[in-house]
Amino acid sequence: MTGILGLAGIAHFLRPETFDSIVPPRLGDPRFITYASGVAEIGCAALLVLPPTRRLGGLAASALLVAVYPANIYTVKKHWHNPRGRAVALARLPLQVPLVWMSWTIAKDRTEASR
């Protein structure tokens, strides 16, 4: 999870236009949202690295992944009339579920290593 979130967060700064394009318009300035979500992903990754903050990181990552899910739904809607774009966007929807599950599992971990 640390690697996935860290790399995704960095990608928000290296290729922001990709992420800008999936920000639902009603949320406001896409670039601000892109950067804010990138910071949040990097922050979650940093929390997951350190054992004392790992549980908090799992909880934060779970919440973040649920919070960004509307962007995935918006992407399906946006690309609905493009068969390839629609297929890619639809394929991404179920991928979020195991990521939320993994993050939640980390948050619930009560082993000594995660305290």
C-alpha positions, 0 to 999 in steps of 0.5 A: 500500500505504501508503494501504491499510494506513494507512487500515485501521489508523486504521479499527481505532481508529475502528470497533473493534467491526467488527474485534472481530467477526472476531477468532477467539475462541481468540486472546483479547481481541478489542479487544486484537487489534484495536488491536494489528493496527491499530498493526501496520498503521499501523507498516507504512504508516509504514515504507513511506513512508520510502525507507530503511525501505521494504523492511522495510515491504514485508516487515512488511506481507507478514507481517502480511497473511499473519498476519491471513488466519485472521481472513478464514477465520474470518469465512467460517465465522462467516457461512456460514449467512448467504448475503449475509455468506458471499458478502462474506466469500468475496469478501474471501479472494482479495483478500488475495493481490494485497496480499501480492504487492504488499507482497512486491514492495516488499520485493524492490525493490532500486532506489536509491529503496527503499534 
